[in-house]
Amino acid sequence: MSLTQEQVIDALRPVQDPELRRSIVDLGMVKSVRIERSDVQVQIALTVAGCPLRNEIQRRVSEAVQPLVGNRSVSLDFTVMTDAEREAVRRTMLGDPASTAGSAPVQGHAQGRAIPFAQPGSRTRPLLIASGKGGVGKSSVTTNLAVALAQRGHSVGVVDADIYGYSIPRMLGATNDPVAIDQMLVPSEAWGVRCISIGYFVPEGQAVIWRGPMLHKALEQFLTDVFWDDPDFLLIDMPPGTGDIAISLSQYLPRGEVYVVTTPQSAAQKVAKLSAAMAEKVHLPVKGIIENMSWFTGDDGKRYEIFGSGGGQELADELGVPLLGQIPLVPRLREGGDDGRPITAVAPDSEPAQAFKQIAERIAVELKPKKVFSAQLKIN
């Protein structure tokens, strides 16, 4: 039986671009198919020059076509999409009705796009991970909670909204820069979690010195111009305190759920209460408390409560919300944040990883928002 171009293209339809997670046929990446006596030649248009996942695309295409070709070989030729083709990809992925001229990723913006997570039909749950002060391990909690949710089979994204003290890319080990496709940013990914951070766009070691309006704009772009692909959960690593970013995010994410991180220390608990007060003022519900650095287990097997005890439960009782879990203090948890190997990913049986797993389950199941059903009265 002779092989046809249509058969080859049909075989390529299930092949997805590793970053965009859509069929390379639907994205217009398959430019041509030529069937010769000795080989089958496929030309693929990469979205950007120097695509870091070119080898993975080549492997997927070859494996999809090879069973069809018999004794023929499969040869791939790569080219790069034109600006117009990239624009078409962006419009397909983001649902934009028209293209916009623009500039660099953090400075250009697809004007007029609504924030998808604020729309009534959005299935994404925005989780705002907050703390009243720095130094309580909020970013570490965000990272490991995101990984724990991904391990449950959920699609998960993280926005590093701590603009001045960004740390999520390092903690998550998401070292590849986001890819820009005609003003659409494809976020970096590690351990099944996608993330975006201002850290990708400023030189290493350079401080971000911005006033409120620039912070506001950057956050808006993180929510609108990044291809999140409708994740189940979008975690927001909030900056400590109750400043401009917290106010902006309450406006951008009116369906957001606030989770407050504290330590057992009484002083930390009292400051953490301020985050809950902020959430109340901007009409966002506080859904739970997470206590970090709860205890340290020594070589003798005894628990040492270095930062005191009871702060998390006291705050939870005062706010009328559950204490979702207590995270023990272990060196490996800190090390994982330094080297991009979250303890939940690399040591899933460890005590902290099990605590994060429990918290993720409670958020995903116990605290899942109830659907509101409305009935329409028909008047005859």
C-alpha positions in Angstrom: 0.0 0.0 0.0 1.4 3.4 -1.0 2.0 6.0 1.7 0.2 9.3 1.4 0.9 12.8 2.8 -2.5 12.7 4.5 -1.5 9.5 6.4 1.7 11.1 7.6 -0.1 14.3 8.7 -2.7 12.2 10.5 0.1 10.4 12.3 1.5 13.7 13.4 -1.7 15.1 14.8 -1.2 13.6 18.3 2.3 15.0 18.5 2.3 18.0 20.8 4.7 20.9 21.1 6.4 20.3 24.4 5.9 23.9 25.6 2.5 24.8 24.1 1.0 21.3 24.6 -1.0 21.5 21.4 -0.8 19.5 18.2 2.0 20.6 16.0 -0.4 20.2 13.1 -3.0 22.5 14.6 -0.3 25.0 15.4 0.8 25.1 11.8 4.3 23.8 12.6 4.2 21.0 9.9 5.2 22.9 6.8 5.6 20.1 4.3 5.7 16.4 3.9 7.5 14.8 1.0 7.4 11.0 0.3 10.4 9.7 -1.7 11.3 6.2 -2.6 14.0 5.9 0.1 12.8 8.4 2.8 10.0 10.5 4.1 11.0 14.2 4.5 9.1 16.3 7.1 9.7 20.1 7.5 8.9 21.5 10.9 8.7 25.2 11.6 9.9 26.0 15.2 8.1 28.9 17.0 11.4 30.6 17.8 15.0 30.3 16.6 17.2 28.3 18.8 14.2 26.5 20.4 15.7 24.6 23.4 13.3 21.7 22.8 14.1 21.1 19.2 15.6 17.6 19.9 12.5 16.6 21.8 10.3 17.7 18.9 12.5 15.7 16.5 12.2 12.6 18.7 8.4 12.9 18.9 8.0 13.4 15.1 10.3 10.6 14.2 8.6 8.1 16.6 5.2 9.1 15.2 6.1 8.7 11.5 8.5 5.7 11.6 5.9 3.0 12.0 4.3 4.1 8.7 7.3 4.3 6.5 8.4 0.7 6.3 12.0 0.5 5.0 12.2 4.2 4.3 14.1 6.5 6.7 12.6 9.6 8.2 14.4 12.9 7.7 13.5 16.2 9.4 14.3 19.7 8.3 13.7 22.6 10.6 12.8 26.2 9.8 11.5 29.1 11.9 8.0 30.6 11.8 7.6 34.0 10.3 6.2 36.9 12.5 2.8 36.4 10.9 2.8 32.7 11.8 3.9 33.4 15.4 1.1 36.0 15.6 -1.4 33.3 14.5 -0.1 30.9 17.2 -0.5 33.6 19.9 -4.0 34.4 18.8 -4.9 30.7 18.8 -3.4 30.1 22.2 -4.7 33.2 24.0 -7.9 33.7 22.1 -7.0 37.3 21.1 -9.1 38.6 18.2 -6.3 40.7 16.8 -2.6 41.2 17.1 -0.9 44.2 18.7 2.4 45.8 18.1 4.7 45.5 21.0 8.1 45.5 22.5 10.0 43.5 25.1 8.1 41.0 27.2 7.9 43.0 30.4 7.4 46.3 28.7 5.0 45.3 25.8 1.5 44.2 26.5 -1.5 42.7 24.7 -3.7 45.7 25.4 -7.4 45.0 26.2 -7.1 41.4 27.2 -9.2 40.5 30.2 -7.5 38.7 33.1 -8.7 35.1 32.4 -8.7 34.0 36.1 -11.2 36.8 37.0 -13.8 35.6 34.5 -16.9 33.7 35.7 -16.2 30.7 33.6 -12.6 30.2 34.8 -11.9 26.8 36.3 -8.6 28.0 37.9 -8.4 28.4 41.6 -6.0 31.3 42.5 -4.3 30.6 45.8 -2.7 33.7 47.3 0.1 32.5 49.7 0.6 35.4 52.1 2.5 36.3 55.3 2.6 39.3 57.5 6.4 39.4 57.6 9.4 38.0 55.8 11.5 35.1 57.0 8.7 32.7 57.7 9.4 30.5 54.6 6.4 31.6 52.5 8.2 31.1 49.2 9.4 27.7 50.3 5.8 26.8 51.2 4.5 28.1 47.9 7.1 26.0 45.9 6.5 22.7 47.8 2.8 23.2 47.9 2.8 23.7 44.1 4.8 20.5 43.6 2.5 18.6 45.9 -0.6 19.7 43.9 1.1 18.7 40.7 1.9 15.3 42.1 -1.9 14.9 42.7 -2.3 15.2 38.9 -3.4 18.9 38.9 -2.0 21.4 36.4 -0.3 24.1 38.4 1.2 27.5 37.8 3.0 29.9 40.1 3.3 33.7 39.8 6.2 35.1 41.8 4.5 38.3 42.9 7.3 39.1 45.4 8.8 41.5 42.9 11.5 42.9 45.2 12.5 39.6 46.7 11.8 37.1 43.9 13.0 33.6 44.6 10.6 31.1 43.0 12.7 30.3 39.9 15.7 29.3 42.0 13.6 27.4 44.6 11.7 25.5 41.9 14.7 24.9 39.7 13.0 26.5 36.7 16.2 27.8 35.2 15.1 28.0 31.5 14.0 31.5 30.5 10.4 31.9 29.3 9.9 31.8 25.6 8.3 34.8 23.9 6.1 34.1 20.9 4.7 37.4 19.5 4.2 38.9 23.0 2.9 35.7 24.4 5.2 34.3 27.1 5.4 30.5 27.6 6.5 30.1 31.3 9.4 28.1 32.5 8.6 24.7 34.0 10.1 22.3 36.5 8.7 19.4 38.5 5.4 19.7 36.6 4.9 23.3 37.7 5.0 26.4 35.4 6.2 29.7 36.8 6.8 33.3 35.9 8.9 35.8 37.8 10.5 39.2 37.3 13.7 37.4 38.0 13.8 36.2 34.4 13.8 39.8 33.1 16.4 41.6 35.2 20.1 41.1 35.3 21.3 38.8 38.1 22.1 40.8 41.2 20.3 43.9 40.0 17.7 45.3 42.4 14.1 46.1 41.2 13.4 49.7 42.1 9.8 50.3 41.0 7.0 52.4 42.2 3.4 51.2 42.5 2.2 51.7 38.8 5.1 49.6 37.4 4.4 46.8 39.9 0.8 47.0 39.0 1.6 46.7 35.2 4.1 43.8 35.7 1.5 41.8 37.6 -1.1 42.4 35.0 1.2 41.1 32.3 2.0 38.0 34.3 -1.7 37.2 34.4 -2.7 38.2 30.9 0.3 37.8 28.6 1.6 34.5 29.9 0.2 31.3 28.4 -1.0 29.5 31.5 -3.3 27.1 29.6 -6.1 27.2 32.2 -4.4 25.5 35.1 -6.3 23.9 38.0 -4.4 26.0 40.5 -2.5 29.3 40.2 -0.4 29.9 43.2 0.6 33.5 43.9 3.8 33.9 46.0 2.8 37.2 47.7 5.3 39.7 49.0 5.3 40.0 52.8 3.1 42.8 54.2 0.1 44.6 52.9 1.3 47.0 50.3 0.6 47.8 46.6 0.9 44.3 45.2 -1.6 42.9 47.7 -4.1 45.5 46.7 -3.5 45.0 43.0 -3.9 41.3 43.2 -7.2 41.6 45.1 -8.5 43.6 42.1 -7.1 41.2 39.5 -8.1 38.0 41.3 -11.5 38.6 43.0 -12.0 34.8 43.2 -8.7 34.4 45.0 -8.3 32.3 48.2 -5.8 33.5 50.8 -3.6 31.1 52.8 -1.5 32.7 55.5 1.9 31.3 56.4 3.2 31.8 60.0 5.7 30.3 62.4 4.7 29.0 65.9 6.3 32.1 67.4 3.7 34.4 69.0 5.3 37.6 67.5 5.1 36.1 64.0 1.5 35.0 64.6 0.5 38.5 65.6 2.1 40.0 62.4 0.5 37.3 60.2 -2.8 38.4 61.5 -2.3 41.6 59.5 -2.4 39.7 56.3 -5.7 38.2 57.3 -7.0 41.7 58.1 -5.8 42.9 54.7 -7.7 40.1 53.0 -10.8 41.0 54.8 -10.6 44.6 53.7 -10.3 43.7 50.0 -13.0 41.0 50.3 -10.9 37.9 49.8 -11.5 34.9 52.0 -8.8 33.5 54.3 -9.2 29.8 53.8 -6.5 28.4 56.1 -3.3 28.7 58.0 0.0 26.9 57.3 2.5 26.8 60.2 6.1 26.5 59.1 9.2 25.7 61.1 7.0 24.0 63.7 9.7 21.8 65.2 13.1 20.3 64.7 13.8 16.6 65.4 17.2 16.0 66.8 19.5 13.0 66.4 18.0 11.7 69.7 14.6 11.5 68.1 13.2 14.3 70.3 11.2 17.2 68.9 12.6 20.7 69.7 10.2 23.6 69.3 12.8 26.2 68.5 10.3 28.9 67.6 7.8 28.1 70.4 4.5 26.4 69.8 0.8 27.1 69.3 1.1 30.2 67.1 -0.5 28.6 64.0 -3.4 27.0 65.9 -4.0 30.2 67.8 -4.2 32.3 64.6 -6.5 29.7 63.0 -8.8 29.6 66.0 -9.0 33.4 66.1 -9.8 33.6 62.4 -12.2 30.7 62.4 -10.3 28.8 59.7 -8.5 25.4 59.8 -4.8 25.0 60.6 -4.0 23.0 57.4 -0.7 21.6 58.5 2.6 22.0 60.3 5.9 21.9 58.5 8.9 20.7 60.4 12.2 22.4 60.2 14.8 20.2 58.5 18.1 21.1 56.7 17.0 19.3 53.5 14.0 21.5 53.1 16.3 24.6 53.2 18.8 22.9 50.9 16.1 22.1 48.3 15.2 25.8 48.1 18.8 26.7 47.4 19.5 24.1 44.7 16.1 23.9 43.0 15.3 20.5 44.3 12.1 20.9 46.4 11.9 18.3 49.1 8.4 17.4 48.1 9.8 16.3 44.7 13.1 14.6 45.6 12.1 13.2 49.0 8.4 12.5 48.8 8.5 10.1 51.9 10.1 12.7 54.2 8.2 14.3 57.0 7.9 17.7 55.4 6.9 16.3 52.0 4.1 14.3 53.7 2.9 17.4 55.5 2.8 19.3 52.2 1.0 16.4 50.6 -1.7 16.5 53.4 -2.1 20.3 52.9 -2.4 19.9 49.2 -5.1 17.3 49.6 -7.1 19.4 52.1 -7.0 22.4 49.7 -7.9 20.4 46.7 -10.7 18.4 48.3 -11.8 19.7 51.7 -11.6 23.4 50.7 -12.8 23.1 47.1 -15.4 25.8 46.5 -18.9 24.5 46.3 -20.7 25.0 43.0 -23.6 27.4 43.2 -26.6 26.2 41.3 -29.3 28.7 40.2 -32.7 27.8 39.0 -34.7 29.9 36.6 -38.4 30.2 37.2 -40.4 29.9 34.0 -43.6 31.9 33.9 -46.1 30.6 31.4 
